[in-house]
Amino acid sequence: MTTASQAQTLREIQAGVASLIRGELDGFFGSLNLDKPDKVRDALLQFVPLLVRRYGQGAASVAADWYDEVRAGANVRTRFRAQVADPVAADRVERAVRFAAGHLFTATPALALPAILAPAARYTAEPARLTITQSVEADPDAYGWSRRVRAGACRFCRALEQRGRTYRRSTADFAAHNDCGCVAVPNWNSKAPEVPAVAYLASARTGGMSARAKAAHNAKIRGWLDSEFPPDEHEH
């Protein structure tokens, strides 16, 4: 079982990469002339996808090294090297940039920066998480992965954590929101309990759903959250 200290190391890696990308984006945005929103948007469309790709590749590579190191100390039977996940596709990043760039054409153009920073950090962390979950799927000695949350995590993340239970299905997604501090950690314990079916449902991607299907999905998950983690529990 991955220790709390090892999970914290992975979380710090992700947080460090997010801090770096925020610093570069902040500096780049500050160099732009907000009086020319069209040019600012176009500059961001060129800069941000490349930035997310570069840092996403770095985050995935470091996550792979972390996986190999943790695995080496787990006394498993076979040899295996973590599989580095691909960076997020440029078109996903571009959609986020175009959406955030809408602020550039308003009286508050500076709001475009935080609107870009949040998804950029999430898309940068995604390859690191996928490196863990995809490596677990390919690892002959792994029995799934567990979600570990940061202190003060939202109730959605705490519900998905399932207190040490394991996601075993190869189709399991790692649901993450902007500023999500959760990490996926491998599990080599064959006796670890599996998460309930509703946790898989809650982790599912909703991007490909119709508006009606997405609304029904969200309503079901809200009902589960309200029953398992009432809104006032640990919330401020």
SEKEDO-376338 format. One record per residue: residue in one letter; x, y, z negated of N, C-alpha, C in turn. Coordinates in Angstrom, 1 decimal. Layout:
   rest      n.x      n.y      n.z     ca.x     ca.y     ca.z      c.x      c.y      c.z
      a        X        Y        Z        X        Y        Z        X        Y        Z
...
***
This chain:
   rest      n.x      n.y      n.z     ca.x     ca.y     ca.z      c.x      c.y      c.z
      m      0.8     -1.2      0.0      0.0      0.0      0.0      0.9      1.2      0.0
      t      0.5      2.2      0.8      1.3      3.4      0.9      1.1      4.2     -0.4
      t      2.2      4.7     -1.0      2.1      5.4     -2.3      1.6      6.8     -2.1
      a      1.2      7.4     -3.2      0.7      8.8     -3.2      1.8      9.7     -2.8
      s      3.1      9.4     -3.2      4.2     10.2     -2.9      4.5     10.2     -1.4
      q      4.4      9.0     -0.8      4.6      8.9      0.7      3.5      9.6      1.4
      a      2.3      9.5      1.0      1.2     10.2      1.6      1.4     11.8      1.5
      q      1.9     12.2      0.4      2.2     13.6      0.2      3.3     14.1      1.1
      t      4.3     13.3      1.4      5.3     13.6      2.3      4.8     13.8      3.7
      l      3.9     12.9      4.1      3.3     13.1      5.4      2.4     14.3      5.5
      r      1.7     14.6      4.4      0.9     15.8      4.4      1.7     17.1      4.5
      e      2.9     17.1      3.8      3.8     18.2      3.9      4.4     18.4      5.3
      i      4.6     17.3      6.0      5.1     17.4      7.4      4.0     18.1      8.2
      q      2.8     17.6      8.1      1.7     18.2      8.9      1.5     19.7      8.5
      a      1.6     20.0      7.3      1.4     21.4      6.8      2.6     22.3      7.3
      g      3.8     21.7      7.4      4.9     22.5      7.8      4.8     22.8      9.3
      v      4.4     21.8     10.1      4.2     22.1     11.5      3.1     23.1     11.8
      a      2.0     23.0     11.0      0.9     24.0     11.1      1.4     25.4     10.8
      s      2.3     25.5      9.8      2.8     26.8      9.4      3.7     27.4     10.6
      l      4.5     26.5     11.2      5.3     27.0     12.3      4.5     27.5     13.5
      i      3.5     26.7     13.8      2.7     27.1     15.0      1.9     28.4     14.7
      r      1.5     28.5     13.5      0.8     29.8     13.1      1.7     31.0     13.2
      g      3.0     30.8     12.8      4.0     31.9     12.8      4.2     32.3     14.2
      e      4.4     31.3     15.1      4.7     31.7     16.5      3.5     32.3     17.2
      l      2.3     31.8     16.9      1.1     32.4     17.5      0.9     33.9     17.0
      d      1.1     34.0     15.7      0.9     35.4     15.1      1.9     36.4     15.8
      g      3.2     35.9     16.0      4.1     36.8     16.6      3.8     37.1     18.0
      f      3.4     36.1     18.8      3.0     36.3     20.2      1.8     37.2     20.3
      f      0.8     37.0     19.5     -0.4     37.8     19.6     -0.1     39.2     19.3
      g      0.8     39.4     18.3      1.2     40.8     17.9      1.9     41.5     19.0
      s      2.5     40.8     20.0      3.2     41.5     21.1      2.3     41.9     22.2
      l      1.0     41.5     22.2      0.1     41.7     23.3     -0.7     43.1     23.1
      n     -1.0     43.6     24.2     -1.8     44.9     24.2     -3.3     44.6     24.3
      l     -3.9     44.7     23.1     -5.3     44.4     23.0     -6.3     45.3     23.8
      d     -5.7     46.4     24.3     -6.5     47.3     25.2     -6.7     46.7     26.6
      k     -6.1     45.6     26.9     -6.2     44.9     28.2     -6.6     43.4     27.9
      p     -7.9     43.2     27.6     -8.4     41.9     27.2     -8.2     40.8     28.2
      d     -8.4     41.2     29.5     -8.2     40.1     30.5     -6.8     39.6     30.5
      k     -5.8     40.5     30.4     -4.4     40.1     30.5     -4.0     39.3     29.2
      v     -4.6     39.7     28.1     -4.4     39.0     26.8     -4.9     37.6     26.9
      r     -6.1     37.5     27.4     -6.7     36.1     27.5     -5.9     35.2     28.4
      d     -5.4     35.8     29.6     -4.6     35.0     30.5     -3.3     34.6     29.9
      a     -2.7     35.5     29.1     -1.4     35.2     28.5     -1.6     34.1     27.4
      l     -2.7     34.2     26.7     -3.0     33.1     25.7     -3.2     31.8     26.3
      l     -3.9     31.8     27.5     -4.2     30.6     28.2     -2.9     29.9     28.7
      q     -1.9     30.6     28.9     -0.6     30.1     29.3      0.2     29.6     28.1
      f      0.2     30.5     27.1      1.1     30.3     26.0      0.6     29.2     25.0
      v     -0.7     29.2     24.6     -1.1     28.3     23.5     -1.1     26.9     23.9
      p     -1.6     26.4     25.1     -1.5     25.0     25.4      0.0     24.5     25.4
      l      0.9     25.3     25.8      2.3     24.8     25.8      2.8     24.7     24.4
      l      2.4     25.7     23.6      2.8     25.7     22.2      2.3     24.5     21.4
      v      1.0     24.2     21.6      0.4     23.1     21.0      1.0     21.8     21.5
      r      1.3     21.7     22.7      2.0     20.5     23.3      3.3     20.2     22.6
      r      4.1     21.3     22.6      5.5     21.2     22.0      5.5     20.8     20.6
      y      4.7     21.5     19.8      4.6     21.1     18.3      3.9     19.8     18.1
      g      2.9     19.5     18.9      2.2     18.3     18.8      3.1     17.1     19.0
      q      4.0     17.2     20.0      5.0     16.2     20.3      5.9     16.0     19.2
      g      6.4     17.1     18.6      7.3     17.0     17.5      6.6     16.4     16.2
      a      5.4     16.8     16.0      4.7     16.3     14.8      4.5     14.8     15.0
      a      4.1     14.3     16.2      3.9     12.9     16.4      5.2     12.1     16.3
      s      6.3     12.7     16.7      7.6     12.0     16.6      8.0     11.8     15.1
      v      7.8     12.9     14.4      8.1     12.8     12.9      7.2     11.8     12.2
      a      6.0     11.8     12.6      5.0     10.8     12.0      5.4      9.4     12.3
      a      6.0      9.2     13.5      6.4      7.8     13.9      7.6      7.4     13.0
      d      8.5      8.4     12.8      9.7      8.1     11.9      9.2      7.8     10.5
      w      8.2      8.6     10.0      7.7      8.3      8.7      7.1      6.9      8.6
      y      6.3      6.5      9.6      5.7      5.2      9.7      6.8      4.1      9.6
      d      7.8      4.3     10.4      8.8      3.2     10.4      9.5      3.1      9.0
      e      9.8      4.3      8.4     10.4      4.3      7.1      9.5      3.6      6.0
      v      8.3      4.0      6.0      7.4      3.4      5.1      7.2      1.9      5.3
      r      7.1      1.5      6.5      7.0      0.1      6.9      8.2     -0.7      6.4
      a      9.4     -0.1      6.6     10.6     -0.8      6.2     10.6     -1.2      4.8
      g     10.0     -0.3      4.0      9.9     -0.6      2.5      8.8     -1.4      2.1
      a      7.9     -1.9      3.0      6.7     -2.6      2.7      7.0     -4.1      2.7
      n      8.2     -4.6      3.1      8.5     -6.0      3.1      7.5     -6.8      4.0
      v      7.3     -6.3      5.2      6.4     -7.0      6.1      7.3     -8.0      6.9
      r      6.6     -9.0      7.6      7.3    -10.1      8.2      8.0     -9.7      9.5
      t      7.3     -9.0     10.4      7.8     -8.8     11.7      8.5     -7.5     12.0
      r      9.1     -7.3     13.1      9.7     -6.0     13.5      8.7     -5.3     14.3
      f      8.7     -4.0     14.2      7.7     -3.1     14.9      8.2     -1.7     14.8
      r      8.0     -1.0     15.9      8.3      0.5     15.9      7.0      1.2     16.2
      a      6.8      2.3     15.5      5.6      3.1     15.6      5.5      3.6     17.1
      q      4.3      3.7     17.5      4.0      4.2     18.9      3.6      5.7     18.8
      v      4.4      6.5     19.4      4.2      8.0     19.4      3.0      8.3     20.3
      a      2.0      9.0     19.7      0.8      9.4     20.5      1.1     10.6     21.4
      d      0.3     10.7     22.5      0.4     11.8     23.4     -0.2     13.1     22.8
      p      0.3     14.2     23.2     -0.3     15.5     22.7     -1.7     15.6     23.2
      v     -2.4     16.6     22.6     -3.8     16.9     23.0     -3.8     17.4     24.4
      a     -4.7     17.0     25.2     -4.8     17.4     26.6     -5.0     19.0     26.7
      a     -4.3     19.5     27.7     -4.3     21.0     27.8     -5.7     21.6     28.0
      d     -6.6     20.8     28.7     -7.9     21.4     28.9     -8.7     21.6     27.6
      r     -8.5     20.7     26.6     -9.2     20.9     25.3     -8.7     22.2     24.6
      v     -7.4     22.4     24.7     -6.8     23.6     24.1     -7.3     24.9     24.8
      e     -7.4     24.8     26.1     -7.8     25.9     26.9     -9.3     26.3     26.6
      r    -10.1     25.3     26.4    -11.5     25.6     26.0    -11.6     26.3     24.7
      a    -10.7     25.9     23.8    -10.7     26.6     22.5    -10.2     28.0     22.6
      v     -9.2     28.2     23.5     -8.7     29.6     23.7     -9.7     30.5     24.3
      r    -10.4     29.9     25.3    -11.4     30.7     26.0    -12.6     31.2     25.1
      f    -12.9     30.2     24.2    -14.0     30.6     23.3    -13.5     31.7     22.3
      a    -12.3     31.5     21.8    -11.8     32.5     20.8    -11.6     33.8     21.5
      a    -11.2     33.8     22.8    -10.9     35.0     23.6    -12.1     35.9     23.7
      g    -13.3     35.4     23.5    -14.5     36.2     23.6    -14.4     37.4     22.6
      h    -13.7     37.3     21.5    -13.5     38.4     20.6    -12.7     39.6     21.2
      l    -11.9     39.3     22.2    -11.1     40.3     22.9    -11.9     41.4     23.6
      f    -13.1     41.0     23.9    -14.0     41.9     24.7    -15.0     42.5     23.8
      t    -14.8     42.6     22.5    -15.7     43.2     21.5    -14.9     44.3     20.8
      a    -15.6     44.9     19.9    -15.0     46.0     19.1    -14.0     45.5     18.1
      t    -13.9     44.2     17.9    -13.0     43.6     16.9    -12.1     42.5     17.6
      p    -11.2     42.9     18.6    -10.4     42.0     19.3     -9.4     41.2     18.5
      a     -9.0     41.7     17.3     -8.1     41.1     16.5     -8.6     39.8     15.9
      l     -9.9     39.6     15.9    -10.5     38.4     15.4    -10.2     37.2     16.3
      a     -9.7     37.4     17.5     -9.4     36.3     18.4     -8.2     35.5     17.8
      l     -7.4     36.1     17.0     -6.2     35.4     16.5     -6.6     34.3     15.5
      p     -7.4     34.6     14.5     -7.7     33.5     13.6     -8.6     32.5     14.2
      a     -9.4     32.9     15.3    -10.2     32.0     16.0     -9.4     31.0     16.8
      i     -8.2     31.4     17.2     -7.3     30.5     17.9     -6.4     29.7     17.0
      l     -6.0     30.3     15.9     -5.1     29.7     15.0     -5.6     28.4     14.4
      a     -6.9     28.4     14.0     -7.4     27.2     13.4     -7.5     26.0     14.3
      p     -8.1     26.1     15.5     -8.0     24.9     16.4     -6.6     24.5     16.8
      a     -5.8     25.5     17.0     -4.4     25.2     17.5     -3.7     24.3     16.4
      a     -3.9     24.7     15.2     -3.2     23.9     14.1     -3.8     22.5     14.1
      r     -5.1     22.4     14.3     -5.8     21.0     14.3     -5.3     20.2     15.4
      y     -5.2     20.8     16.6     -4.8     20.1     17.8     -3.3     19.7     17.7
      t     -2.6     20.4     16.9     -1.1     20.1     16.8     -1.0     18.9     15.8
      a     -1.9     18.8     14.8     -1.8     17.7     13.8     -2.4     16.4     14.4
      e     -3.3     16.5     15.4     -4.0     15.4     15.9     -3.0     14.3     16.4
      p     -2.0     14.6     17.2     -1.1     13.5     17.7     -0.4     12.8     16.5
      a     -0.1     13.5     15.4      0.5     12.9     14.3     -0.4     11.8     13.7
      r     -1.7     12.2     13.5     -2.6     11.3     13.0     -2.9     10.1     13.9
      l     -2.9     10.4     15.2     -3.1      9.3     16.2     -1.9      8.4     16.2
      t     -0.7      8.9     16.0      0.5      8.1     15.9      0.3      7.0     14.8
      i     -0.2      7.4     13.7     -0.4      6.5     12.6     -1.5      5.5     12.9
      t     -2.7      6.0     13.3     -3.8      5.0     13.6     -3.6      4.1     14.8
      q     -3.0      4.6     15.8     -2.7      3.8     17.0     -1.6      2.8     16.7
      s     -0.6      3.2     15.9      0.5      2.2     15.5     -0.1      1.1     14.6
      v     -1.0      1.5     13.7     -1.7      0.5     12.9     -2.4     -0.6     13.7
      e     -3.1     -0.1     14.8     -3.8     -1.0     15.7     -2.8     -2.0     16.4
      a     -1.6     -1.5     16.7     -0.7     -2.3     17.5      0.2     -3.1     16.5
      d      0.3     -2.7     15.3      1.2     -3.4     14.3      0.7     -4.8     13.9
      p      1.4     -5.8     14.2      0.9     -7.2     13.9      0.7     -7.4     12.4
      d      1.3     -6.6     11.5      1.2     -6.9     10.1      0.3     -5.9      9.4
      a     -0.2     -4.9     10.1     -1.1     -3.9      9.5     -2.5     -4.4      9.4
      y     -3.2     -4.0      8.4     -4.6     -4.4      8.2     -5.5     -3.2      8.2
      g     -5.1     -2.1      8.9     -6.0     -1.0      8.9     -5.3      0.3      8.4
      w     -6.0      1.4      8.3     -5.4      2.6      7.7     -6.4      3.2      6.8
      s     -5.9      4.0      5.8     -6.7      4.6      4.8     -6.6      6.2      5.0
      r     -7.6      6.9      4.6     -7.6      8.3      4.6     -7.2      8.8      3.3
      r     -6.3      9.7      3.2     -5.9     10.4      1.9     -6.2     11.9      2.0
      v     -6.8     12.4      1.1     -7.2     13.8      1.1     -6.3     14.6      0.2
      r     -6.3     15.9      0.5     -5.5     16.8     -0.3     -6.4     17.3     -1.5
      a     -5.7     17.9     -2.5     -6.5     18.4     -3.7     -7.4     19.5     -3.2
      g     -8.6     19.5     -3.7     -9.6     20.5     -3.3    -10.3     20.2     -2.0
      a    -10.2     19.0     -1.5    -10.7     18.7     -0.2    -12.3     18.8     -0.2
      c    -12.8     19.1      1.0    -14.3     19.3      1.1    -15.0     17.9      0.9
      r    -16.3     17.9      0.7    -17.0     16.7      0.3    -17.0     15.8      1.6
      f    -17.0     16.3      2.8    -17.0     15.5      4.0    -15.7     14.6      4.0
      c    -14.6     15.2      3.7    -13.3     14.5      3.7    -13.3     13.5      2.5
      r    -13.8     13.9      1.4    -13.8     13.0      0.2    -14.7     11.8      0.5
      a    -15.8     12.1      1.2    -16.7     10.9      1.5    -16.0     10.0      2.4
      l    -15.3     10.5      3.4    -14.6      9.6      4.4    -13.4      8.9      3.8
      e    -12.8      9.5      2.7    -11.7      8.8      2.1    -12.1      7.5      1.5
      q    -13.2      7.4      0.9    -13.7      6.1      0.4    -12.8      5.5     -0.6
      r    -12.0      6.3     -1.3    -11.3      5.9     -2.5    -10.4      4.6     -2.3
      g     -9.5      4.7     -1.2     -8.6      3.6     -1.0     -9.1      2.5     -0.1
      r    -10.3      2.6      0.3    -10.8      1.6      1.3    -10.1      1.8      2.6
      t    -10.3      0.8      3.5     -9.5      0.7      4.7    -10.4      0.7      5.9
      y    -10.0      1.5      6.9    -10.6      1.5      8.2    -10.0      0.4      9.0
      r    -10.7     -0.6      9.4    -10.1     -1.8     10.1    -10.5     -1.8     11.6
      r    -11.6     -1.3     12.0    -12.0     -1.4     13.4    -11.1     -0.6     14.3
      s    -10.8     -1.2     15.4     -9.9     -0.5     16.4    -10.5      0.7     17.0
      t    -11.9      0.8     16.9    -12.6      2.0     17.5    -12.7      3.1     16.5
      a    -12.2      3.0     15.3    -12.4      4.0     14.2    -11.7      5.3     14.6
      d    -12.4      6.4     14.5    -11.9      7.7     14.8    -11.4      8.4     13.5
      f    -10.5      9.3     13.6    -10.1     10.1     12.4    -10.8     11.5     12.5
      a    -11.9     11.7     11.9    -12.6     12.9     12.0    -11.9     14.0     11.3
      a    -11.6     15.1     11.9    -10.9     16.2     11.2    -11.5     17.6     11.6
      h    -11.6     18.5     10.7    -12.0     19.8     11.0    -10.9     20.8     10.9
      n    -11.1     22.0     11.3    -10.0     23.0     11.2     -9.6     23.1      9.8
      d     -8.3     23.3      9.6     -7.6     23.4      8.3     -7.8     22.1      7.4
      c     -8.1     21.0      8.1     -8.2     19.7      7.4     -6.8     19.3      6.9
      g     -6.7     18.9      5.6     -5.4     18.5      5.1     -5.2     17.0      4.9
      c     -6.2     16.3      5.5     -6.1     14.8      5.3     -5.0     14.1      6.2
      v     -4.6     13.0      5.7     -3.7     12.2      6.5     -4.2     10.8      6.6
      a     -3.7     10.1      7.6     -4.0      8.6      7.8     -2.7      7.9      7.3
      v     -2.9      6.9      6.5     -1.7      6.1      6.1     -2.0      4.6      6.3
      p     -0.9      3.9      6.7     -1.1      2.4      7.0     -1.3      1.6      5.8
      n     -2.0      0.4      6.0     -2.2     -0.5      4.9     -1.8     -1.9      5.4
      w     -0.9     -2.5      4.6     -0.5     -3.9      4.9     -1.0     -4.9      3.9
      n     -2.0     -4.5      3.2     -2.7     -5.4      2.2     -3.9     -6.0      2.8
      s     -3.9     -7.3      3.1     -5.0     -8.0      3.7     -6.2     -8.1      2.9
      k     -6.1     -7.8      1.6     -7.2     -7.9      0.6     -7.8     -6.6      0.3
      a     -7.3     -5.5      0.9     -7.9     -4.2      0.7     -9.3     -4.2      1.2
      p    -10.3     -3.6      0.5    -11.7     -3.6      0.9    -11.9     -2.6      2.1
      e    -12.8     -3.0      3.0    -13.1     -2.2      4.1    -14.1     -1.1      3.8
      v    -14.0      0.0      4.5    -15.0      1.1      4.3    -16.4      0.6      4.8
      p    -17.4      1.2      4.3    -18.8      0.8      4.7    -19.0      1.3      6.2
      a    -20.0      0.7      6.8    -20.4      1.1      8.2    -20.6      2.6      8.4
      v    -21.3      3.2      7.4    -21.6      4.6      7.5    -20.4      5.5      7.6
      a    -19.2      5.1      7.0    -18.0      5.8      7.2    -17.5      5.8      8.6
      y    -17.7      4.7      9.3    -17.3      4.7     10.7    -18.2      5.6     11.5
      l    -19.5      5.6     11.2    -20.4      6.5     11.9    -20.1      8.0     11.6
      a    -19.7      8.3     10.4    -19.4      9.7     10.1    -18.1     10.1     10.7
      s    -17.2      9.2     11.0    -16.0      9.6     11.6    -16.1      9.7     13.2
      a    -17.2      9.3     13.7    -17.3      9.2     15.2    -17.2     10.6     15.8
      r    -16.6     10.7     17.0    -16.5     11.9     17.7    -17.9     12.3     18.3
      t    -18.3     13.6     18.2    -19.6     14.0     18.7    -19.5     14.8     20.0
      g    -18.3     15.0     20.5    -18.1     15.9     21.7    -18.8     15.4     22.9
      g    -19.0     14.1     23.0    -19.7     13.5     24.2    -21.1     13.3     24.1
      m    -21.7     13.7     22.9    -23.1     13.5     22.6    -23.9     14.6     23.2
      s    -25.2     14.2     23.6    -26.1     15.3     24.0    -26.5     16.1     22.7
      a    -27.1     17.2     23.0    -27.5     18.1     21.8    -28.4     17.4     20.9
      r    -29.4     16.6     21.5    -30.3     15.9     20.6    -29.7     14.8     19.8
      a    -28.8     14.1     20.5    -28.1     13.0     19.8    -27.2     13.5     18.7
      k    -26.5     14.6     19.0    -25.6     15.2     18.0    -26.4     15.7     16.8
      a    -27.6     16.3     17.0    -28.4     16.8     15.9    -28.8     15.7     15.0
      a    -29.2     14.6     15.7    -29.7     13.4     14.9    -28.5     12.8     14.1
      h    -27.4     12.8     14.8    -26.2     12.2     14.1    -25.8     13.1     12.9
      n    -25.8     14.4     13.1    -25.4     15.3     12.0    -26.4     15.2     10.8
      a    -27.7     15.1     11.2    -28.7     15.0     10.1    -28.5     13.7      9.3
      k    -28.2     12.6      9.9    -28.0     11.3      9.2    -26.7     11.5      8.3
      i    -25.7     12.1      8.8    -24.5     12.3      8.0    -24.7     13.2      6.8
      r    -25.5     14.3      7.1    -25.8     15.2      5.9    -26.6     14.5      4.8
      g    -27.5     13.6      5.3    -28.3     12.8      4.3    -27.4     11.9      3.5
      w    -26.4     11.3      4.1    -25.4     10.4      3.4    -24.6     11.3      2.5
      l    -24.1     12.4      2.9    -23.3     13.2      2.1    -24.0     13.7      0.9
      d    -25.3     14.1      1.1    -26.1     14.6      0.0    -26.3     13.6     -1.1
      s    -26.4     12.3     -0.6    -26.7     11.2     -1.6    -25.4     10.8     -2.3
      e    -24.3     10.8     -1.6    -23.0     10.3     -2.1    -22.3     11.4     -2.9
      f    -22.3     12.6     -2.3    -21.6     13.8     -2.8    -22.5     15.0     -2.8
      p    -23.3     15.2     -3.9    -24.2     16.3     -3.9    -23.4     17.6     -3.6
      p    -24.1     18.6     -3.0    -23.4     19.8     -2.6    -22.7     20.6     -3.7
      d    -23.2     20.5     -5.0    -22.6     21.2     -6.1    -21.5     20.5     -6.7
      e    -21.2     19.2     -6.3    -20.1     18.5     -6.9    -18.8     18.9     -6.4
      h    -17.9     19.4     -7.3    -16.6     19.8     -7.0    -16.6     21.0     -6.0
      e    -17.7     21.6     -5.8    -17.8     22.7     -4.8    -17.8     24.0     -5.6
      h    -17.2     25.0     -5.0    -17.1     26.3     -5.7    -17.9     27.4     -4.8
***
